[in-house]
């Protein structure tokens, strides 16, 4: 049985030919549905979010309709130190023979960047208990796990474990 070699790839986050970086903050939406279309669409003609003028859990509520379904959402910022990217697959056709033999190779290029996005719920207003919003707590967990330990922290942990 042949071993599956998997997929390798690269992501280039610098713009080609020193083009100006495209910032699409305020135009990125996380919808609670699956859209089976890959291509251009005049979204702004049909999807028109409006502020409701109220806050829930400190989140400014917006309202929109998609295919007759009421959506309620809020715009959130990506945490400091992180960025959102829209990636497009490069189809340059330039592949080395050794790349093909190692498995499939994917190359991705940054098309746009964002620091805010709007997430939407069906019929229910956004809250701090939403799974999408709670997933952002993992940024703090990742930071705590990867932060170098200081000598004082190790000493305090050692003293605390001895007291138990």
WOGI-V498968 format. One record per backbone hydrogen bond with DSSP energy under -1.0 kcal/mol. NH is the residue of the N-H (numbers start at 1). CO is the residue of the C=O. If there is no record, write none. Layout:
NH&CO  NH&CO
//
This chain:
8&104  10&106  12&108  19&16  24&113  27&24  30&118  33&31  37&35  43&41  45&42  46&43  47&43  50&63  52&61  56&59  59&56  61&54  62&73  63&50  64&71  66&69  69&66  71&64  72&121  73&62  74&119  76&117  78&115  82&79  84&114  86&112  88&109  90&107  100&96  101&97  102&98  103&100  106&8  108&10  109&88  110&12  111&86  112&86  113&22  114&84  117&76  118&28  119&74  120&30  121&72  123&70  124&122  130&127  134&130  135&131  136&133  137&134  138&135  139&136  141&137  142&138  143&139  144&140  145&141  146&142  154&150  155&151  156&152  157&153  158&154  159&155  160&156  161&157  162&158  163&159
//
